[in-house]
């Protein structure tokens, strides 16, 4: 089995990430991403590459806050599947979430068996992830016919930052507005 390594993506990786992610957007496997969006968010990505430096795949970690992060756009080139690079990518993303102190990591997938091996479990209640729903699901062509499995690693988040939460948000600090003598 050829060895692979994982590293943080650099701006020079944006073209490979863009091409691979969008190669799976036609059938709705992944959401289509604009090249500019990949460039803006390249710091969220890790890439897997062969010993010779050949791009094998990518994955991103989107941080919503200390309560939740999402593994997204995790995909391998067809010729790289089954060689262990996907697992290395996922481990790097989970380590970054841990480094940031994130309590829960979520993802939506059609291949849950892969993620079970890394401590993820399915959740039937997608509304338990309002941040994910408000960030991406509204733009998805499969919004009303979603065939992805929602998965979590960690506790169900008790707060949300992007949309209404079912539970009050005592953990969030209210914004403080400073008034100067000239403000009315």
N, C-alpha and C positions, 0 to 999 in steps of 0.2 A: 504494500500500500504506500503510495507516494506521501511524503510528509507535507504538511501544510502549516502555515503560521497565520496569525491574526494580528492586525495592528489597527490603530486609529486611522481613519481615512484622511486623506489630504485633498486639497482642491483638485489636484491632478487626477484623482480617482473619479471625479464627478461624471465624466463621460461614460466610463464603464458602468457606474451605478445607474445612471440614467437609462442606458441601453438595456441593462439586465432587468431592472424594475419594470420598465415599460414593455418589455418583451412578454410580460405576463399580465398586462393590463387589458388586452383585447378581450379576453374571456372573463374578466372581472376577478381573476385570482388576486391581483394587487390593484390598488387605485393608481390611475395614471398620474405621473408627477411631471411637472415642467422642469426643464433643465435649470432654470433660475432658482426654482425651489430646492433642487438637489444642492446647488452651489450654496445657497443661503443656509442650508441645514447640514452641510457636509460634516460639521463637527459632531453631529449625532451618530454618524456612521462608523462602523468598523468594516474592514475588508479582510477576506481570507485570500491568501495567495499561495501558490506552489513554491517549492524550494527554489525554483528558478525565477520567481517573481511574477508568475502568470496569475492574473486576476481570476479567482474561482467563485467568489460570491460576496455578499454584503448583508449587513443587518444594521438597524438603527435602534437607539433607545431614546424615546421621547419622554422628557420629564414634565409632568403636570404639576408636581409639588412634592413635598415630603411624604404625602399620602399615596402617590401613585406614579408609576412610570409604565410606558408601553413599549414592548418589543414590536417593531414594525419593519416592513420591507426586508424581512429576512428571507433570502433566496440564494440558491446556489445554481451555477451553470449546470445543465443536464449532465455533462461529462464529469462533474465533480461530486455528484450525489453519491452517498454511501461511502465516502472516503474519510469521514470524521471531521471535515472542515466546518460543517454546519453546527456540530456540537461545540467546537472550539469558539465559533462566533457567538453562540448563545451563552456560553460560559463567560465570555468577555463582557457581554451586555449585562448579564446578571451581576457580575463583579462591579461594574460601574454603578449600577443601581444601589448595590450595597455600600459602595464608597460614598455615595451621596446620602446614605441613610434612608433611602426610600423603603417604606414598609411593604408595599404591594406592587407586583409587576403583573400586568395583564397583556393579553394578545388575543386576536381573533384569527382562527386558522381553519383549514380544511384537512390538516394532518395532525390531529390531536395526539396520536400515539407517540410521535416524536417528542412532544413536549411533556407528556406524562413522566418520561424518564428523568426529567429535570425538576420535578417537584410541582408542576402545574396541575391544577384540577379544573374540571369544567364547572361553569356556573350557568344555570338555566335562566337566571334573571339578568338580562342585559342592562336593565335600568339601574343595576347596582354599579354601573360604570358610566355615569352621565358625562364625565369629561371626555371619554372616548366617543360616545354617541354624538356629542355636540361638535367635536373636532372634525370627525371624518364621516360618520354614517350619513349625515344629511346630504353629502356630495356623492354617495355611492349609488351606482346604477341598480344595485340589488337591495336598496333600502327596504322595500316591502316584500322581498323574497330572499332574505339573507340565508345562505346555507353554510355560514361559518360557525364554528364553535367558539364561544367566549370562554377564555381560560384565565385563571388567576394563580398566582404564587404569593401567598401571604393572606392576611385578613381582608375581608371585604371593606373597602374604604368607607369611612363614615362622613367624609366631606367631599365637596366638589368645588372646583374653581371656575368651570366654564359654563355651567348651567344649573338649573334648580337641583337641589339635593333633597332627598326624601327626609333627611335628618338635619336638624339644626347644625350650624357650623361653629360650635364654640372654640374649635381649635384655630380658626382663622382670626388673625388680628385685624380689627377694623382700621381703616385708613384714618390717620389723624391729619386734619387740615390745620395748618398754622396760619393764624390771622395776624397781620401787622396792623399798626395803628392807622394805615391808609385803607384797609379793607373795610367794606361795609357789609 
